[in-house]
Amino acid sequence: MNYQTAKSWQEVRVAFQQIWGYEDFRSPQGEIINTLLAQKDALIIMPTGGGKSICFQLPALLQTGLTLVVSPLVALMENQVQELLQHHQKAALLHSELPSFQRRTTLQALERQQLRLLYLSPETLLSAPVWERLSHPQLQINALILDEAHCLVQWGETFRPAYRRLGAVRPALLKLKPPGTKISLAAFTATADPLAQKIIQTVLQLQQPEFFRLNPYRPNLYPSVRIAWTPRGRKQQLLKFIQNRPQQPGLIYVRTRRDSENLAAWLAQMGYDTASYHAGLGAVERRGVEASWLGGKIPFVVCTCAFGMGINKPDVRWVIHFHAPHLLSEYVQEIGRAGRDGKPAEALTLISEPTGWLDPEDKQRQQFFEKQMRSQQQTAQQLMKKLPQQGEVNAVTRQFPDSATALALLHSSGQLKWLDPFHYIIEQKAKNQLITQLQTAKQMNQYLTTKQCRWQFLLHAFGFDKEAANWRCGHCDNCR
């Protein structure tokens, strides 16, 4: 259905005003909505807080039929669905932590075609009960949206291998639907460098996608990097920073669950009201921490990368990376949690001195990350010799416990093709044995040690070379 024949642009704007109460679209929201209503594929890169979700929610609500939103985190889905339900819209979510009665209700609503938007993780989308219902010939599916699409690149090879199977979803569904059916595919993210864009496009099999790219520059975000000479010095710098900003909302990012718990406990001993947050916490605990932080009961949270995606708190005044992330895309995502209200916000990263003599922790973390990547690659290549050349994912993972990751890595190196989301065929030769994550990890190190304007470095890294020429932001530590 083309919106031009069925819905005038005036009606689109009226719906936007009625549901969200805004006067008009921000550029390029209107153009993106237009593209999705015309059922074209798209890749959208817009900074955090740029109003991405409205771009796919509005087209979904204006059309009959279902839009599937694939989202990486439960918190992210819950926030968006809650908001839509407050606006009395037909939206629901499915994830593994749902009570069974709620799951049943949603699956029934899906069967009866009562939903406009259904949020689910890649794993849930590919689970038997959900796939069975989506496959029904009479169920009209308009679009497949991949929200936070950088997760496909960041996590798809190892941590969440189901992401690598998403490209096979559309062709498989189209085979089961009436002839002439169209399902559009759109990927949304705040950060994707040129390599990540290419991976997203290839894995999802986007067809002549419309491309929307806003550069990540935020004039109110002040990035800086400071050397902490010893582990004790790192804690002292953190403490001093927090003391100088009493009661200002902030976030402290660390790399592991253990770091998050230990640092939160130490800050509590120092008299600070805070909490640890990571993916290992139960759903109730996670919601509790989010609510306390959003409601201002605790000024800051000590968290891993599991926190913050899609959690909207406009007045975050600072983000500290107590440990630097491995990837630049993660870094930009995480500092983007600050200053969404447009007022000045600080983004400080603490690093060990480059030699690692006085504090080898940063170097060890980096080496551990690289070693893990290499060993996963080797395991995949060894497993390839044992795996059946053609197979069904669930049967193979039952027989070989590590095979889900191995299949994703083989797909990434061009040695495997998905026949549909559940069946693969191995094609022997490696086409591009690139260790993507390792290349991008080097870039993060360059950023931390650069003497040039930090925003200029980021613009270059994310492919905005024209904008980056002769750039000086004037408000990062190197410019100051």
N, C-alpha and C positions, 0 to 999 in steps of 0.2 A: 504494500500500500504506500503510495507516494503522498507525503503530507500535503503537497501542493494541490492535489485533486481533492483530498478528503478534509484537510484542515488548513485554513488560511493562517498566515503568520500571525495575524491579529489574535486568532484563537490560542495559538501557542503562547503568546505573551500574556493573554488573560489567564490561562491556566497557571503560568509561572507566578503571576501576581496573587492569584487566589490561594495557591498551595503554600508558597514561601513568603509572600508578602513583599517581595522586592519590586522596585519600579521597572527596572530594565536589566538586560544582560550586560555582563562585563565582557569585553573582548578577550578571547575568541569564543566565549560560551555560545553565542547565537549561531556562529558558523558550525560549531561542533554538533549542536542539537540538530541543525539543518541536515548535516551529513548523516547522522544516525537515523533521522526520520526518513531519509531517502534510501535507507538500508545499504549504505556503503561501508566498506571496511575502513578502519582508522587507527592511527597510532598517535596518542596525545601525550605530550610532555609539558606539564604545567607545574610551577612551584607549589609547595605545600601551602595550603590555605587559599589556593586560587579558585576554589569552587568547582572542583572536578566532578564530584558525585552528582551534582544537579544536571550536568551535561548528559549523563546516561539515564538518570532517574526520570527526568521529564519526558523524553521520547518513549520510555517504557510505559509510563502512565497514560500517555495519549493514544497508545495503540491497543487494539484487542490482541490477545495472545500474551505469551510469557517472555520475559527477558531474564536470562540466567546471569547472575553476577558471581564470578569466581573470586574469592577474597581469601587472603592468607591467614587472618587471625580472627578468633572468636570475638574479641573486644571490638574489632573494627566492624564486623557484621552487626553485632548487637547495637552499637551506637547508631548506625545508619538505619536499621530496621525500626528501632524505637522511635527515631525522629519521624520516619514515614508513617508509623502507626499513630503518632500524635497528630499528624496531618490527615488522619482517616484514610490512608491509602492502602491498597491491597498488596502488602509485602509480607514476606516471611523468611525464616532462615532455617537451615538444617546444619547441625554439627554434632560431633560425637558426645558432647557433654549435655545434650538436651535430655530432659526426662522423657521416658518412652511415650507417655500420653500426648505430650506436645509434638513429638515426632510423628505419631500416628495422625494427629489433627492436620499437620502440615502436609503429609503425604496424601491425605484425603482431599484437602483443598487443591492440591496439585492435580489429582485425578479429575476433579470436577471443574477444572479450568477456572478456579476462583481467584487466581493470583496474577498480578502483573509483574512483580519482581520476586525472584527467589535467590537468596544469598546462600552460597555454599563453598566449602573448601574444595581444592582439586580432588582430594581423597574421597570426599563425600559424593561429589559429582560422579566419580567412577565406581561407587559402591553399588552392589547388585540391586537393592530395593529401589534406589533412586534412578539408576540407569534404565531399569525395566519400565518405570513409569514415563520417563522422558522419551523412550523409544516408541511409545504408543502412537500409531499413525495419525490419530485424530488430535493429538495434543499440539497446538500451534506454538512454535518457538520462533520468536522474531530475531533475537540477538543473543550473542554470547559476549559478555563483557569481562575482561580480565582487569581487575582493580589492583593497584600496587604491582604493576607488571614487572618491575625490577626484581621482584622475588623469584621470578622464573629464572633470571640470570644468576642471582645471588645464591639461591637455594636449590635450583632445579636439578643440579647434577648430583648432589650428595644428600642434603638434609631433607628435601621434599621431592623425591624422584617423580612423583605423579605429575608434576608440572610439565615434564618433558613429553607426556602423552597427550597434552591438551590439543596439539595440532591435528590429531586424528579424530577429535570429537565431532567437528562440523560435518566432514564427509560421511562419517558413520551415521549421524542423525539424518542427514539428507536422503540417504538410501532408504530410510524407513518412513519418510514422509511422502505425501502426494506429489506427483510430478509438478515441476514449476515452483516448488517451495523455495523461499530465500531465507537464509539465516545470515545476518551480518555479524562481523567480529570486530570488536574494538578493544585496544589495550590502553590503559591509563596509568601514568606514573609521574612522579615528581622528578625522578632522576634516571637518565639513561644516556651514557656516552655513546659515540657513534658505533662502537663494537656491540654494546648492549642492544642498541636499536636494531642492528642487523640480526642479532640472535633472536630477539622477540619476533621480528618479522618472519624469519625462517622457520622457527619452531611452530609458530601459530599458523603458518601458511596463509598469511594475510594476502588478499588479492587486490592489487592496485590500490593500496590504502591511501586515503587522504592523510596528510601529515600536518600536525599542529605542534609547534615547538615554541615555548617561551623560555628565555634563558633564566638560569637559576638565581640571578643577582637580586639581592634584597638590600636596598639602601639603608635600612634600619638595623641590619645585622652586622655586628662588629666582631669579626673573627680574630683570634690571637692564639699563639702557641708559646708555651713557656717551658724552659728546661727545669726539671726537678732533679737535683743532683743525687739525692738518696731516697730510699723508700719513705724514710721518716720526713724528709723535706717535702715529698709529694703530699703527704697528709697535712703538713703544716700550711702549705700553700693553699690547699683546699679549704682548710679551716679559716684562714685569714680572708679568703675570698667571700666565704659565707658570712663571716662576722661583719664584713663591710656592707652587706646587703640584708639587713635584718628583715625577716618576714616577706621578702620578695619571692614570688613563686619561681622555682627552677627545677632542673633535672640533672642528676649526676649519672653519666653512663660508664659502666664497667664492662668487661668482656665475658665473665663467667658467672654462673649462679653463686658459686662459693664467694667470689669477690663481692658480689652484691650483698650477700648476707653478712660477711665479715665487716665490710665498710659501714653498713647500716648500724650494726651492733656497736662499732667503735664510736660513731657519731652520736648514738643514743647515750653512750657513757659520757660523752662530752656535753650532754644536756640538750641535744637537739631532738625534736619530735620528727621522726622520719620513718620510712619503711623500706624494706627490700622488695623488689619486684622482678620475677623471672618466669620463664615458661614452665618451670617445675612446680609452681604453686597451683593449688586447686582453684577451680572456677570461682568459688565463693570468696576465697582469700583475695584473688586478683581483683574481683569487682570491689571488694572492700577498700583496697589500696587506691584504686582509681577514684572511687567516690570521695575518699578522705582528701585526696589531692585536689580533685576538681572543686570540692566544696570549701577548700582553704583550711581544712583542719590540720593538715601537715603541709609545710611550705615546699618541701622538695622530696623526691623519691630517688633511691639509689637503684638503678635498673640496668638490665641488659637490653639488647636491641628488641626484645619482645614488647617493650613498652613504647607507647606514643603514636604508633601508626593509626591514624584516623581518630585519635582522642583529641578533641578540640578544646583547648584552653587558651583563649586569646592573649591573656596577660602574663605569659611566661617571660620573665625578664632575663634569664640566663640559662645556658646549658654548659655544663662542664663535662669534657671527656677526661675522666680520671685515667682511663686507658684509651689510647687512640684506636678507632676501628681499623679493620684490615683493608676495607674498601672505601674509595672516595664517594661512591654512591650512598653507602651507609652513612657516612659523615654528613653529607648534604641533607639527607633525610632527617637525621637526628638534630642538626643545628636548626633545621627548618621548623622545629616545634616551638622555637622562641619567637617572640615579637610578632605574632599573627595580627595583633591589633594595630600594627604600623608604627608603634612607638619603639624607641631604641632598645636593643637587647644585645647581650654579650654572649659570645661563643668561645670559651677558653678550652684549649687542649693542653694537657700536661704530658711531657715526654721525658724519657731518661736522656742523659747526655749521650752523644752519638757513639762513643767508644764502648759503652756498656761496662766499664771497669768498676764504677762505684755502685751501679744498679743494673744488673744484667736482665732484669725482668722483661723489659720491652723486647729486647733481642730474643729472649727465650720464647716469648709469646709468638713472635713472628716466625721463628724457626719451627715451632711446634705446628703452626698453621700450615707452613709449606710442606713439612714432613707428612702431615695428615693428608694433604692434597695428593702428594706423590704416591703415598702408599695406597690410597683409594684407586688411583689410576692403575697401579701395578696389579692390585687385586682384581680389578675389572678385566684386565688383559689375560690374567691367569684363568679366571672363571670362564672367559669366553671359550676356552678350549673344552670346558666340560659341559657348557650349556647346550641344549638342543638348538640346532640352527634355526628351527622355526618352533615357536611355542606360545603358550598362553601364560600371561603374567602370574596369575594366582597359583597355578599349578607349579610353575618354575620356582616362585618364591617359597613355596612350601618345601620344595626339595633342596633348594640352595638359599639359606637364610639371607646372605648378603646380595642376592642377585638383583633386587629392585634398584639399588644404587649402581650396580655394575651395568645394568641395562641402560640407565640414564646416561652414564658416562660413555658407553659405546655409541649411544644415539648422538651425543655431543661431539664425538670424534668422527662421525659420519660412517660408523661401522655397522649401524643398525637402523632398520626402517620399521615404523609402526604400520601394520596393515590396517589396524583399527585401534581403538584405545586399549584393547586387551590382548592383541596378538602381534608378535614381532617376527621379523626375519633378519638374521645376521648376514651382512655382506662383508666378507673378510677384510678387505684392505682399509687402512685408516686414511681418510682423506685430509683431515686437518687436526693432527694430534696437538692441538693448542691447549695449553693449560691456562684457560682464560683467567681464572681467579689469581693465578700467580703473576700474570702480567699486570693485572689491576692493583695487586698488593704493592708492587714496585711504585706505582703512581702515587699511592697514599704516602709512602716514605718521602718521595720527592716533594710532595705538598708540605709535609711537616718541616722540611729543612730549607725550603725555597727562601730566597731573599726578595723575590719580586712581589708585587701586590697580590695578596691571596685571592682576591676576587678575579683578578686577571688570570691567574693560574687555573681557577675553577672554570672560568668561561672557556679557556682553551681546551681543558680536559673534556668538557661536555660538547665540544664541537662548535662553539660559537667564536670561531677565529676572527671573523670580521669585526664583531663587537669588541673582542679582546685587544685588537690593535691599539696601541698608545693608551691603554686603559690604566687609570689610577683611581682607586675608590676613595682614597683619602682617609678611610676610617678603620683599616685593619692595622695590626701591630707593625707590619713592614712599612706601610705608608706613613704611619704616625711617627 
